[in-house]
Amino acid sequence: MTATETIGCVKAATKILGDKWTPQLLRFFVNEESVRFCQIQDLVEGINPRTLSARLDALEAEGIIEKVTAPEKSRCEYRLTKKGKELTPILRDMQNWSEQYA
């Protein structure tokens, strides 16, 4: 892989993972099959509901998560897609790096 190709790949990953909130949001999906909006809002301290909604919409548009109707029919849940599950090693590496150096 050339340096130019590597830069392009990093840009693609950064487009998805490069903002303040997205990695924090995705970590909740790694251990849970599905997560509700209010659960995420409770777990991520300081996120504005509008920002959370925008991030979830962006992740859904990228094919990282999918929005499904919960069995109660009155609630929606979000879960990782296959593409999203493939981010798990990256998120774990970020966590390990942070634990070692942050």
NUPA-288671 format. One record per atom (N, C-alpha, C): residue number from 1; atom name; y, z, x. Coordinates in steps of 0.1 Angstrom, whole numbers, always signed. Layout:
<marvexs>
<marvex><seq>NUM</seq><atom>CA</atom><north>Y</north><up>Z</up><east>X</east></marvex>
...
</marvexs>
This chain:
<marvexs>
<marvex><seq>1</seq><atom>N</atom><north>-12</north><up>+0</up><east>+8</east></marvex>
<marvex><seq>1</seq><atom>CA</atom><north>+0</north><up>+0</up><east>+0</east></marvex>
<marvex><seq>1</seq><atom>C</atom><north>+12</north><up>+0</up><east>+9</east></marvex>
<marvex><seq>2</seq><atom>N</atom><north>+22</north><up>-9</up><east>+6</east></marvex>
<marvex><seq>2</seq><atom>CA</atom><north>+34</north><up>-10</up><east>+14</east></marvex>
<marvex><seq>2</seq><atom>C</atom><north>+44</north><up>+2</up><east>+10</east></marvex>
<marvex><seq>3</seq><atom>N</atom><north>+54</north><up>+4</up><east>+18</east></marvex>
<marvex><seq>3</seq><atom>CA</atom><north>+64</north><up>+14</up><east>+15</east></marvex>
<marvex><seq>3</seq><atom>C</atom><north>+71</north><up>+11</up><east>+2</east></marvex>
<marvex><seq>4</seq><atom>N</atom><north>+74</north><up>-2</up><east>+0</east></marvex>
<marvex><seq>4</seq><atom>CA</atom><north>+80</north><up>-6</up><east>-13</east></marvex>
<marvex><seq>4</seq><atom>C</atom><north>+71</north><up>-3</up><east>-25</east></marvex>
<marvex><seq>5</seq><atom>N</atom><north>+58</north><up>-6</up><east>-24</east></marvex>
<marvex><seq>5</seq><atom>CA</atom><north>+49</north><up>-2</up><east>-35</east></marvex>
<marvex><seq>5</seq><atom>C</atom><north>+49</north><up>+13</up><east>-37</east></marvex>
<marvex><seq>6</seq><atom>N</atom><north>+49</north><up>+20</up><east>-26</east></marvex>
<marvex><seq>6</seq><atom>CA</atom><north>+48</north><up>+35</up><east>-28</east></marvex>
<marvex><seq>6</seq><atom>C</atom><north>+61</north><up>+40</up><east>-35</east></marvex>
<marvex><seq>7</seq><atom>N</atom><north>+72</north><up>+35</up><east>-31</east></marvex>
<marvex><seq>7</seq><atom>CA</atom><north>+85</north><up>+39</up><east>-37</east></marvex>
<marvex><seq>7</seq><atom>C</atom><north>+84</north><up>+35</up><east>-52</east></marvex>
<marvex><seq>8</seq><atom>N</atom><north>+79</north><up>+24</up><east>-56</east></marvex>
<marvex><seq>8</seq><atom>CA</atom><north>+78</north><up>+20</up><east>-70</east></marvex>
<marvex><seq>8</seq><atom>C</atom><north>+69</north><up>+29</up><east>-78</east></marvex>
<marvex><seq>9</seq><atom>N</atom><north>+58</north><up>+34</up><east>-72</east></marvex>
<marvex><seq>9</seq><atom>CA</atom><north>+49</north><up>+43</up><east>-78</east></marvex>
<marvex><seq>9</seq><atom>C</atom><north>+55</north><up>+57</up><east>-80</east></marvex>
<marvex><seq>10</seq><atom>N</atom><north>+62</north><up>+61</up><east>-70</east></marvex>
<marvex><seq>10</seq><atom>CA</atom><north>+69</north><up>+74</up><east>-71</east></marvex>
<marvex><seq>10</seq><atom>C</atom><north>+80</north><up>+74</up><east>-82</east></marvex>
<marvex><seq>11</seq><atom>N</atom><north>+87</north><up>+63</up><east>-83</east></marvex>
<marvex><seq>11</seq><atom>CA</atom><north>+97</north><up>+61</up><east>-93</east></marvex>
<marvex><seq>11</seq><atom>C</atom><north>+91</north><up>+62</up><east>-107</east></marvex>
<marvex><seq>12</seq><atom>N</atom><north>+79</north><up>+56</up><east>-109</east></marvex>
<marvex><seq>12</seq><atom>CA</atom><north>+72</north><up>+56</up><east>-122</east></marvex>
<marvex><seq>12</seq><atom>C</atom><north>+69</north><up>+70</up><east>-125</east></marvex>
<marvex><seq>13</seq><atom>N</atom><north>+63</north><up>+78</up><east>-116</east></marvex>
<marvex><seq>13</seq><atom>CA</atom><north>+59</north><up>+92</up><east>-119</east></marvex>
<marvex><seq>13</seq><atom>C</atom><north>+71</north><up>+100</up><east>-121</east></marvex>
<marvex><seq>14</seq><atom>N</atom><north>+82</north><up>+98</up><east>-113</east></marvex>
<marvex><seq>14</seq><atom>CA</atom><north>+94</north><up>+106</up><east>-114</east></marvex>
<marvex><seq>14</seq><atom>C</atom><north>+101</north><up>+103</up><east>-128</east></marvex>
<marvex><seq>15</seq><atom>N</atom><north>+100</north><up>+91</up><east>-133</east></marvex>
<marvex><seq>15</seq><atom>CA</atom><north>+105</north><up>+88</up><east>-146</east></marvex>
<marvex><seq>15</seq><atom>C</atom><north>+100</north><up>+97</up><east>-157</east></marvex>
<marvex><seq>16</seq><atom>N</atom><north>+87</north><up>+101</up><east>-155</east></marvex>
<marvex><seq>16</seq><atom>CA</atom><north>+81</north><up>+109</up><east>-165</east></marvex>
<marvex><seq>16</seq><atom>C</atom><north>+82</north><up>+124</up><east>-162</east></marvex>
<marvex><seq>17</seq><atom>N</atom><north>+80</north><up>+128</up><east>-149</east></marvex>
<marvex><seq>17</seq><atom>CA</atom><north>+79</north><up>+142</up><east>-145</east></marvex>
<marvex><seq>17</seq><atom>C</atom><north>+92</north><up>+147</up><east>-139</east></marvex>
<marvex><seq>18</seq><atom>N</atom><north>+102</north><up>+139</up><east>-137</east></marvex>
<marvex><seq>18</seq><atom>CA</atom><north>+113</north><up>+142</up><east>-129</east></marvex>
<marvex><seq>18</seq><atom>C</atom><north>+124</north><up>+150</up><east>-135</east></marvex>
<marvex><seq>19</seq><atom>N</atom><north>+124</north><up>+154</up><east>-148</east></marvex>
<marvex><seq>19</seq><atom>CA</atom><north>+134</north><up>+162</up><east>-153</east></marvex>
<marvex><seq>19</seq><atom>C</atom><north>+131</north><up>+177</up><east>-153</east></marvex>
<marvex><seq>20</seq><atom>N</atom><north>+140</north><up>+185</up><east>-156</east></marvex>
<marvex><seq>20</seq><atom>CA</atom><north>+138</north><up>+200</up><east>-155</east></marvex>
<marvex><seq>20</seq><atom>C</atom><north>+127</north><up>+205</up><east>-164</east></marvex>
<marvex><seq>21</seq><atom>N</atom><north>+125</north><up>+200</up><east>-176</east></marvex>
<marvex><seq>21</seq><atom>CA</atom><north>+117</north><up>+206</up><east>-186</east></marvex>
<marvex><seq>21</seq><atom>C</atom><north>+103</north><up>+200</up><east>-186</east></marvex>
<marvex><seq>22</seq><atom>N</atom><north>+101</north><up>+187</up><east>-184</east></marvex>
<marvex><seq>22</seq><atom>CA</atom><north>+88</north><up>+181</up><east>-186</east></marvex>
<marvex><seq>22</seq><atom>C</atom><north>+76</north><up>+187</up><east>-179</east></marvex>
<marvex><seq>23</seq><atom>N</atom><north>+77</north><up>+190</up><east>-166</east></marvex>
<marvex><seq>23</seq><atom>CA</atom><north>+65</north><up>+197</up><east>-160</east></marvex>
<marvex><seq>23</seq><atom>C</atom><north>+62</north><up>+211</up><east>-167</east></marvex>
<marvex><seq>24</seq><atom>N</atom><north>+73</north><up>+218</up><east>-170</east></marvex>
<marvex><seq>24</seq><atom>CA</atom><north>+71</north><up>+231</up><east>-177</east></marvex>
<marvex><seq>24</seq><atom>C</atom><north>+64</north><up>+229</up><east>-190</east></marvex>
<marvex><seq>25</seq><atom>N</atom><north>+68</north><up>+219</up><east>-198</east></marvex>
<marvex><seq>25</seq><atom>CA</atom><north>+61</north><up>+216</up><east>-211</east></marvex>
<marvex><seq>25</seq><atom>C</atom><north>+47</north><up>+212</up><east>-209</east></marvex>
<marvex><seq>26</seq><atom>N</atom><north>+44</north><up>+203</up><east>-200</east></marvex>
<marvex><seq>26</seq><atom>CA</atom><north>+31</north><up>+198</up><east>-198</east></marvex>
<marvex><seq>26</seq><atom>C</atom><north>+21</north><up>+209</up><east>-194</east></marvex>
<marvex><seq>27</seq><atom>N</atom><north>+25</north><up>+219</up><east>-187</east></marvex>
<marvex><seq>27</seq><atom>CA</atom><north>+16</north><up>+229</up><east>-182</east></marvex>
<marvex><seq>27</seq><atom>C</atom><north>+9</north><up>+237</up><east>-194</east></marvex>
<marvex><seq>28</seq><atom>N</atom><north>+16</north><up>+237</up><east>-205</east></marvex>
<marvex><seq>28</seq><atom>CA</atom><north>+9</north><up>+244</up><east>-217</east></marvex>
<marvex><seq>28</seq><atom>C</atom><north>-2</north><up>+235</up><east>-223</east></marvex>
<marvex><seq>29</seq><atom>N</atom><north>-1</north><up>+222</up><east>-221</east></marvex>
<marvex><seq>29</seq><atom>CA</atom><north>-11</north><up>+213</up><east>-226</east></marvex>
<marvex><seq>29</seq><atom>C</atom><north>-24</north><up>+213</up><east>-218</east></marvex>
<marvex><seq>30</seq><atom>N</atom><north>-23</north><up>+217</up><east>-205</east></marvex>
<marvex><seq>30</seq><atom>CA</atom><north>-34</north><up>+217</up><east>-196</east></marvex>
<marvex><seq>30</seq><atom>C</atom><north>-45</north><up>+226</up><east>-201</east></marvex>
<marvex><seq>31</seq><atom>N</atom><north>-41</north><up>+238</up><east>-206</east></marvex>
<marvex><seq>31</seq><atom>CA</atom><north>-51</north><up>+248</up><east>-210</east></marvex>
<marvex><seq>31</seq><atom>C</atom><north>-54</north><up>+249</up><east>-225</east></marvex>
<marvex><seq>32</seq><atom>N</atom><north>-46</north><up>+242</up><east>-232</east></marvex>
<marvex><seq>32</seq><atom>CA</atom><north>-48</north><up>+242</up><east>-247</east></marvex>
<marvex><seq>32</seq><atom>C</atom><north>-51</north><up>+228</up><east>-252</east></marvex>
<marvex><seq>33</seq><atom>N</atom><north>-60</north><up>+227</up><east>-262</east></marvex>
<marvex><seq>33</seq><atom>CA</atom><north>-63</north><up>+214</up><east>-267</east></marvex>
<marvex><seq>33</seq><atom>C</atom><north>-52</north><up>+208</up><east>-275</east></marvex>
<marvex><seq>34</seq><atom>N</atom><north>-45</north><up>+217</up><east>-283</east></marvex>
<marvex><seq>34</seq><atom>CA</atom><north>-33</north><up>+212</up><east>-290</east></marvex>
<marvex><seq>34</seq><atom>C</atom><north>-23</north><up>+224</up><east>-290</east></marvex>
<marvex><seq>35</seq><atom>N</atom><north>-10</north><up>+220</up><east>-291</east></marvex>
<marvex><seq>35</seq><atom>CA</atom><north>+1</north><up>+230</up><east>-291</east></marvex>
<marvex><seq>35</seq><atom>C</atom><north>+11</north><up>+226</up><east>-302</east></marvex>
<marvex><seq>36</seq><atom>N</atom><north>+16</north><up>+236</up><east>-309</east></marvex>
<marvex><seq>36</seq><atom>CA</atom><north>+26</north><up>+234</up><east>-319</east></marvex>
<marvex><seq>36</seq><atom>C</atom><north>+40</north><up>+235</up><east>-313</east></marvex>
<marvex><seq>37</seq><atom>N</atom><north>+50</north><up>+229</up><east>-319</east></marvex>
<marvex><seq>37</seq><atom>CA</atom><north>+63</north><up>+229</up><east>-314</east></marvex>
<marvex><seq>37</seq><atom>C</atom><north>+68</north><up>+243</up><east>-312</east></marvex>
<marvex><seq>38</seq><atom>N</atom><north>+66</north><up>+252</up><east>-322</east></marvex>
<marvex><seq>38</seq><atom>CA</atom><north>+71</north><up>+266</up><east>-321</east></marvex>
<marvex><seq>38</seq><atom>C</atom><north>+64</north><up>+274</up><east>-310</east></marvex>
<marvex><seq>39</seq><atom>N</atom><north>+52</north><up>+271</up><east>-307</east></marvex>
<marvex><seq>39</seq><atom>CA</atom><north>+45</north><up>+277</up><east>-296</east></marvex>
<marvex><seq>39</seq><atom>C</atom><north>+51</north><up>+273</up><east>-283</east></marvex>
<marvex><seq>40</seq><atom>N</atom><north>+54</north><up>+261</up><east>-281</east></marvex>
<marvex><seq>40</seq><atom>CA</atom><north>+61</north><up>+256</up><east>-269</east></marvex>
<marvex><seq>40</seq><atom>C</atom><north>+75</north><up>+262</up><east>-267</east></marvex>
<marvex><seq>41</seq><atom>N</atom><north>+82</north><up>+263</up><east>-278</east></marvex>
<marvex><seq>41</seq><atom>CA</atom><north>+95</north><up>+268</up><east>-278</east></marvex>
<marvex><seq>41</seq><atom>C</atom><north>+95</north><up>+283</up><east>-274</east></marvex>
<marvex><seq>42</seq><atom>N</atom><north>+85</north><up>+290</up><east>-279</east></marvex>
<marvex><seq>42</seq><atom>CA</atom><north>+84</north><up>+304</up><east>-275</east></marvex>
<marvex><seq>42</seq><atom>C</atom><north>+80</north><up>+306</up><east>-261</east></marvex>
<marvex><seq>43</seq><atom>N</atom><north>+72</north><up>+297</up><east>-255</east></marvex>
<marvex><seq>43</seq><atom>CA</atom><north>+67</north><up>+298</up><east>-242</east></marvex>
<marvex><seq>43</seq><atom>C</atom><north>+76</north><up>+294</up><east>-231</east></marvex>
<marvex><seq>44</seq><atom>N</atom><north>+85</north><up>+284</up><east>-234</east></marvex>
<marvex><seq>44</seq><atom>CA</atom><north>+94</north><up>+279</up><east>-225</east></marvex>
<marvex><seq>44</seq><atom>C</atom><north>+108</north><up>+285</up><east>-228</east></marvex>
<marvex><seq>45</seq><atom>N</atom><north>+111</north><up>+295</up><east>-219</east></marvex>
<marvex><seq>45</seq><atom>CA</atom><north>+123</north><up>+302</up><east>-221</east></marvex>
<marvex><seq>45</seq><atom>C</atom><north>+136</north><up>+294</up><east>-218</east></marvex>
<marvex><seq>46</seq><atom>N</atom><north>+145</north><up>+294</up><east>-227</east></marvex>
<marvex><seq>46</seq><atom>CA</atom><north>+158</north><up>+288</up><east>-225</east></marvex>
<marvex><seq>46</seq><atom>C</atom><north>+159</north><up>+273</up><east>-229</east></marvex>
<marvex><seq>47</seq><atom>N</atom><north>+149</north><up>+267</up><east>-235</east></marvex>
<marvex><seq>47</seq><atom>CA</atom><north>+150</north><up>+253</up><east>-239</east></marvex>
<marvex><seq>47</seq><atom>C</atom><north>+156</north><up>+253</up><east>-253</east></marvex>
<marvex><seq>48</seq><atom>N</atom><north>+165</north><up>+244</up><east>-255</east></marvex>
<marvex><seq>48</seq><atom>CA</atom><north>+172</north><up>+242</up><east>-267</east></marvex>
<marvex><seq>48</seq><atom>C</atom><north>+162</north><up>+234</up><east>-276</east></marvex>
<marvex><seq>49</seq><atom>N</atom><north>+161</north><up>+237</up><east>-289</east></marvex>
<marvex><seq>49</seq><atom>CA</atom><north>+151</north><up>+229</up><east>-298</east></marvex>
<marvex><seq>49</seq><atom>C</atom><north>+154</north><up>+214</up><east>-298</east></marvex>
<marvex><seq>50</seq><atom>N</atom><north>+166</north><up>+210</up><east>-297</east></marvex>
<marvex><seq>50</seq><atom>CA</atom><north>+170</north><up>+196</up><east>-296</east></marvex>
<marvex><seq>50</seq><atom>C</atom><north>+164</north><up>+189</up><east>-283</east></marvex>
<marvex><seq>51</seq><atom>N</atom><north>+166</north><up>+197</up><east>-272</east></marvex>
<marvex><seq>51</seq><atom>CA</atom><north>+160</north><up>+192</up><east>-259</east></marvex>
<marvex><seq>51</seq><atom>C</atom><north>+145</north><up>+191</up><east>-260</east></marvex>
<marvex><seq>52</seq><atom>N</atom><north>+139</north><up>+201</up><east>-265</east></marvex>
<marvex><seq>52</seq><atom>CA</atom><north>+124</north><up>+201</up><east>-266</east></marvex>
<marvex><seq>52</seq><atom>C</atom><north>+120</north><up>+190</up><east>-275</east></marvex>
<marvex><seq>53</seq><atom>N</atom><north>+126</north><up>+187</up><east>-286</east></marvex>
<marvex><seq>53</seq><atom>CA</atom><north>+122</north><up>+176</up><east>-294</east></marvex>
<marvex><seq>53</seq><atom>C</atom><north>+124</north><up>+163</up><east>-287</east></marvex>
<marvex><seq>54</seq><atom>N</atom><north>+135</north><up>+161</up><east>-280</east></marvex>
<marvex><seq>54</seq><atom>CA</atom><north>+137</north><up>+149</up><east>-272</east></marvex>
<marvex><seq>54</seq><atom>C</atom><north>+126</north><up>+147</up><east>-261</east></marvex>
<marvex><seq>55</seq><atom>N</atom><north>+123</north><up>+158</up><east>-254</east></marvex>
<marvex><seq>55</seq><atom>CA</atom><north>+113</north><up>+157</up><east>-244</east></marvex>
<marvex><seq>55</seq><atom>C</atom><north>+99</north><up>+153</up><east>-250</east></marvex>
<marvex><seq>56</seq><atom>N</atom><north>+96</north><up>+159</up><east>-261</east></marvex>
<marvex><seq>56</seq><atom>CA</atom><north>+83</north><up>+156</up><east>-267</east></marvex>
<marvex><seq>56</seq><atom>C</atom><north>+83</north><up>+142</up><east>-272</east></marvex>
<marvex><seq>57</seq><atom>N</atom><north>+94</north><up>+137</up><east>-278</east></marvex>
<marvex><seq>57</seq><atom>CA</atom><north>+94</north><up>+123</up><east>-282</east></marvex>
<marvex><seq>57</seq><atom>C</atom><north>+93</north><up>+114</up><east>-270</east></marvex>
<marvex><seq>58</seq><atom>N</atom><north>+99</north><up>+117</up><east>-259</east></marvex>
<marvex><seq>58</seq><atom>CA</atom><north>+98</north><up>+108</up><east>-247</east></marvex>
<marvex><seq>58</seq><atom>C</atom><north>+84</north><up>+108</up><east>-242</east></marvex>
<marvex><seq>59</seq><atom>N</atom><north>+77</north><up>+120</up><east>-242</east></marvex>
<marvex><seq>59</seq><atom>CA</atom><north>+63</north><up>+120</up><east>-237</east></marvex>
<marvex><seq>59</seq><atom>C</atom><north>+54</north><up>+113</up><east>-246</east></marvex>
<marvex><seq>60</seq><atom>N</atom><north>+57</north><up>+113</up><east>-259</east></marvex>
<marvex><seq>60</seq><atom>CA</atom><north>+49</north><up>+106</up><east>-269</east></marvex>
<marvex><seq>60</seq><atom>C</atom><north>+51</north><up>+91</up><east>-267</east></marvex>
<marvex><seq>61</seq><atom>N</atom><north>+64</north><up>+87</up><east>-265</east></marvex>
<marvex><seq>61</seq><atom>CA</atom><north>+67</north><up>+73</up><east>-262</east></marvex>
<marvex><seq>61</seq><atom>C</atom><north>+60</north><up>+67</up><east>-250</east></marvex>
<marvex><seq>62</seq><atom>N</atom><north>+59</north><up>+76</up><east>-240</east></marvex>
<marvex><seq>62</seq><atom>CA</atom><north>+52</north><up>+72</up><east>-227</east></marvex>
<marvex><seq>62</seq><atom>C</atom><north>+37</north><up>+72</up><east>-228</east></marvex>
<marvex><seq>63</seq><atom>N</atom><north>+32</north><up>+77</up><east>-239</east></marvex>
<marvex><seq>63</seq><atom>CA</atom><north>+17</north><up>+78</up><east>-241</east></marvex>
<marvex><seq>63</seq><atom>C</atom><north>+11</north><up>+90</up><east>-234</east></marvex>
<marvex><seq>64</seq><atom>N</atom><north>+19</north><up>+100</up><east>-231</east></marvex>
<marvex><seq>64</seq><atom>CA</atom><north>+14</north><up>+112</up><east>-224</east></marvex>
<marvex><seq>64</seq><atom>C</atom><north>+8</north><up>+122</up><east>-234</east></marvex>
<marvex><seq>65</seq><atom>N</atom><north>+15</north><up>+123</up><east>-245</east></marvex>
<marvex><seq>65</seq><atom>CA</atom><north>+10</north><up>+132</up><east>-256</east></marvex>
<marvex><seq>65</seq><atom>C</atom><north>+9</north><up>+124</up><east>-269</east></marvex>
<marvex><seq>66</seq><atom>N</atom><north>+2</north><up>+130</up><east>-279</east></marvex>
<marvex><seq>66</seq><atom>CA</atom><north>+2</north><up>+124</up><east>-292</east></marvex>
<marvex><seq>66</seq><atom>C</atom><north>+5</north><up>+135</up><east>-302</east></marvex>
<marvex><seq>67</seq><atom>N</atom><north>+12</north><up>+131</up><east>-313</east></marvex>
<marvex><seq>67</seq><atom>CA</atom><north>+15</north><up>+140</up><east>-323</east></marvex>
<marvex><seq>67</seq><atom>C</atom><north>+5</north><up>+138</up><east>-335</east></marvex>
<marvex><seq>68</seq><atom>N</atom><north>-1</north><up>+149</up><east>-339</east></marvex>
<marvex><seq>68</seq><atom>CA</atom><north>-12</north><up>+149</up><east>-349</east></marvex>
<marvex><seq>68</seq><atom>C</atom><north>-8</north><up>+159</up><east>-360</east></marvex>
<marvex><seq>69</seq><atom>N</atom><north>-12</north><up>+156</up><east>-372</east></marvex>
<marvex><seq>69</seq><atom>CA</atom><north>-11</north><up>+165</up><east>-383</east></marvex>
<marvex><seq>69</seq><atom>C</atom><north>-21</north><up>+176</up><east>-382</east></marvex>
<marvex><seq>70</seq><atom>N</atom><north>-17</north><up>+188</up><east>-382</east></marvex>
<marvex><seq>70</seq><atom>CA</atom><north>-26</north><up>+200</up><east>-382</east></marvex>
<marvex><seq>70</seq><atom>C</atom><north>-35</north><up>+201</up><east>-394</east></marvex>
<marvex><seq>71</seq><atom>N</atom><north>-46</north><up>+207</up><east>-394</east></marvex>
<marvex><seq>71</seq><atom>CA</atom><north>-55</north><up>+209</up><east>-406</east></marvex>
<marvex><seq>71</seq><atom>C</atom><north>-47</north><up>+214</up><east>-418</east></marvex>
<marvex><seq>72</seq><atom>N</atom><north>-37</north><up>+223</up><east>-415</east></marvex>
<marvex><seq>72</seq><atom>CA</atom><north>-30</north><up>+229</up><east>-427</east></marvex>
<marvex><seq>72</seq><atom>C</atom><north>-21</north><up>+219</up><east>-433</east></marvex>
<marvex><seq>73</seq><atom>N</atom><north>-19</north><up>+207</up><east>-427</east></marvex>
<marvex><seq>73</seq><atom>CA</atom><north>-11</north><up>+196</up><east>-433</east></marvex>
<marvex><seq>73</seq><atom>C</atom><north>+4</north><up>+198</up><east>-432</east></marvex>
<marvex><seq>74</seq><atom>N</atom><north>+8</north><up>+211</up><east>-431</east></marvex>
<marvex><seq>74</seq><atom>CA</atom><north>+22</north><up>+214</up><east>-431</east></marvex>
<marvex><seq>74</seq><atom>C</atom><north>+28</north><up>+214</up><east>-417</east></marvex>
<marvex><seq>75</seq><atom>N</atom><north>+20</north><up>+213</up><east>-407</east></marvex>
<marvex><seq>75</seq><atom>CA</atom><north>+24</north><up>+215</up><east>-393</east></marvex>
<marvex><seq>75</seq><atom>C</atom><north>+19</north><up>+203</up><east>-385</east></marvex>
<marvex><seq>76</seq><atom>N</atom><north>+27</north><up>+200</up><east>-375</east></marvex>
<marvex><seq>76</seq><atom>CA</atom><north>+22</north><up>+190</up><east>-365</east></marvex>
<marvex><seq>76</seq><atom>C</atom><north>+19</north><up>+197</up><east>-352</east></marvex>
<marvex><seq>77</seq><atom>N</atom><north>+10</north><up>+191</up><east>-345</east></marvex>
<marvex><seq>77</seq><atom>CA</atom><north>+5</north><up>+196</up><east>-332</east></marvex>
<marvex><seq>77</seq><atom>C</atom><north>+6</north><up>+184</up><east>-322</east></marvex>
<marvex><seq>78</seq><atom>N</atom><north>+7</north><up>+188</up><east>-310</east></marvex>
<marvex><seq>78</seq><atom>CA</atom><north>+8</north><up>+178</up><east>-299</east></marvex>
<marvex><seq>78</seq><atom>C</atom><north>-4</north><up>+181</up><east>-290</east></marvex>
<marvex><seq>79</seq><atom>N</atom><north>-10</north><up>+170</up><east>-285</east></marvex>
<marvex><seq>79</seq><atom>CA</atom><north>-21</north><up>+171</up><east>-276</east></marvex>
<marvex><seq>79</seq><atom>C</atom><north>-20</north><up>+160</up><east>-265</east></marvex>
<marvex><seq>80</seq><atom>N</atom><north>-26</north><up>+162</up><east>-254</east></marvex>
<marvex><seq>80</seq><atom>CA</atom><north>-26</north><up>+153</up><east>-243</east></marvex>
<marvex><seq>80</seq><atom>C</atom><north>-34</north><up>+141</up><east>-247</east></marvex>
<marvex><seq>81</seq><atom>N</atom><north>-30</north><up>+129</up><east>-243</east></marvex>
<marvex><seq>81</seq><atom>CA</atom><north>-38</north><up>+117</up><east>-244</east></marvex>
<marvex><seq>81</seq><atom>C</atom><north>-46</north><up>+116</up><east>-231</east></marvex>
<marvex><seq>82</seq><atom>N</atom><north>-55</north><up>+106</up><east>-230</east></marvex>
<marvex><seq>82</seq><atom>CA</atom><north>-62</north><up>+104</up><east>-217</east></marvex>
<marvex><seq>82</seq><atom>C</atom><north>-52</north><up>+102</up><east>-206</east></marvex>
<marvex><seq>83</seq><atom>N</atom><north>-42</north><up>+95</up><east>-208</east></marvex>
<marvex><seq>83</seq><atom>CA</atom><north>-32</north><up>+92</up><east>-198</east></marvex>
<marvex><seq>83</seq><atom>C</atom><north>-25</north><up>+106</up><east>-194</east></marvex>
<marvex><seq>84</seq><atom>N</atom><north>-23</north><up>+114</up><east>-203</east></marvex>
<marvex><seq>84</seq><atom>CA</atom><north>-17</north><up>+127</up><east>-201</east></marvex>
<marvex><seq>84</seq><atom>C</atom><north>-26</north><up>+137</up><east>-193</east></marvex>
<marvex><seq>85</seq><atom>N</atom><north>-39</north><up>+136</up><east>-197</east></marvex>
<marvex><seq>85</seq><atom>CA</atom><north>-49</north><up>+145</up><east>-190</east></marvex>
<marvex><seq>85</seq><atom>C</atom><north>-50</north><up>+141</up><east>-175</east></marvex>
<marvex><seq>86</seq><atom>N</atom><north>-47</north><up>+129</up><east>-172</east></marvex>
<marvex><seq>86</seq><atom>CA</atom><north>-48</north><up>+124</up><east>-158</east></marvex>
<marvex><seq>86</seq><atom>C</atom><north>-37</north><up>+130</up><east>-150</east></marvex>
<marvex><seq>87</seq><atom>N</atom><north>-27</north><up>+136</up><east>-156</east></marvex>
<marvex><seq>87</seq><atom>CA</atom><north>-16</north><up>+142</up><east>-149</east></marvex>
<marvex><seq>87</seq><atom>C</atom><north>-20</north><up>+157</up><east>-144</east></marvex>
<marvex><seq>88</seq><atom>N</atom><north>-30</north><up>+162</up><east>-150</east></marvex>
<marvex><seq>88</seq><atom>CA</atom><north>-35</north><up>+176</up><east>-147</east></marvex>
<marvex><seq>88</seq><atom>C</atom><north>-35</north><up>+179</up><east>-132</east></marvex>
<marvex><seq>89</seq><atom>N</atom><north>-42</north><up>+170</up><east>-124</east></marvex>
<marvex><seq>89</seq><atom>CA</atom><north>-42</north><up>+173</up><east>-109</east></marvex>
<marvex><seq>89</seq><atom>C</atom><north>-28</north><up>+174</up><east>-103</east></marvex>
<marvex><seq>90</seq><atom>N</atom><north>-19</north><up>+166</up><east>-107</east></marvex>
<marvex><seq>90</seq><atom>CA</atom><north>-6</north><up>+166</up><east>-102</east></marvex>
<marvex><seq>90</seq><atom>C</atom><north>+1</north><up>+179</up><east>-105</east></marvex>
<marvex><seq>91</seq><atom>N</atom><north>+0</north><up>+183</up><east>-118</east></marvex>
<marvex><seq>91</seq><atom>CA</atom><north>+6</north><up>+195</up><east>-122</east></marvex>
<marvex><seq>91</seq><atom>C</atom><north>+0</north><up>+207</up><east>-115</east></marvex>
<marvex><seq>92</seq><atom>N</atom><north>-13</north><up>+207</up><east>-113</east></marvex>
<marvex><seq>92</seq><atom>CA</atom><north>-19</north><up>+218</up><east>-105</east></marvex>
<marvex><seq>92</seq><atom>C</atom><north>-15</north><up>+218</up><east>-91</east></marvex>
<marvex><seq>93</seq><atom>N</atom><north>-13</north><up>+206</up><east>-85</east></marvex>
<marvex><seq>93</seq><atom>CA</atom><north>-8</north><up>+206</up><east>-71</east></marvex>
<marvex><seq>93</seq><atom>C</atom><north>+6</north><up>+211</up><east>-70</east></marvex>
<marvex><seq>94</seq><atom>N</atom><north>+15</north><up>+208</up><east>-80</east></marvex>
<marvex><seq>94</seq><atom>CA</atom><north>+28</north><up>+213</up><east>-81</east></marvex>
<marvex><seq>94</seq><atom>C</atom><north>+28</north><up>+228</up><east>-82</east></marvex>
<marvex><seq>95</seq><atom>N</atom><north>+19</north><up>+233</up><east>-90</east></marvex>
<marvex><seq>95</seq><atom>CA</atom><north>+18</north><up>+248</up><east>-91</east></marvex>
<marvex><seq>95</seq><atom>C</atom><north>+14</north><up>+254</up><east>-78</east></marvex>
<marvex><seq>96</seq><atom>N</atom><north>+4</north><up>+249</up><east>-72</east></marvex>
<marvex><seq>96</seq><atom>CA</atom><north>-1</north><up>+254</up><east>-59</east></marvex>
<marvex><seq>96</seq><atom>C</atom><north>+10</north><up>+253</up><east>-48</east></marvex>
<marvex><seq>97</seq><atom>N</atom><north>+17</north><up>+242</up><east>-48</east></marvex>
<marvex><seq>97</seq><atom>CA</atom><north>+28</north><up>+241</up><east>-38</east></marvex>
<marvex><seq>97</seq><atom>C</atom><north>+39</north><up>+252</up><east>-41</east></marvex>
<marvex><seq>98</seq><atom>N</atom><north>+42</north><up>+254</up><east>-53</east></marvex>
<marvex><seq>98</seq><atom>CA</atom><north>+53</north><up>+263</up><east>-57</east></marvex>
<marvex><seq>98</seq><atom>C</atom><north>+48</north><up>+278</up><east>-54</east></marvex>
<marvex><seq>99</seq><atom>N</atom><north>+36</north><up>+281</up><east>-56</east></marvex>
<marvex><seq>99</seq><atom>CA</atom><north>+31</north><up>+294</up><east>-53</east></marvex>
<marvex><seq>99</seq><atom>C</atom><north>+31</north><up>+296</up><east>-38</east></marvex>
<marvex><seq>100</seq><atom>N</atom><north>+29</north><up>+286</up><east>-30</east></marvex>
<marvex><seq>100</seq><atom>CA</atom><north>+29</north><up>+288</up><east>-15</east></marvex>
<marvex><seq>100</seq><atom>C</atom><north>+43</north><up>+288</up><east>-9</east></marvex>
<marvex><seq>101</seq><atom>N</atom><north>+52</north><up>+280</up><east>-15</east></marvex>
<marvex><seq>101</seq><atom>CA</atom><north>+65</north><up>+278</up><east>-8</east></marvex>
<marvex><seq>101</seq><atom>C</atom><north>+77</north><up>+283</up><east>-16</east></marvex>
<marvex><seq>102</seq><atom>N</atom><north>+76</north><up>+284</up><east>-28</east></marvex>
<marvex><seq>102</seq><atom>CA</atom><north>+88</north><up>+288</up><east>-36</east></marvex>
<marvex><seq>102</seq><atom>C</atom><north>+90</north><up>+303</up><east>-37</east></marvex>
</marvexs>
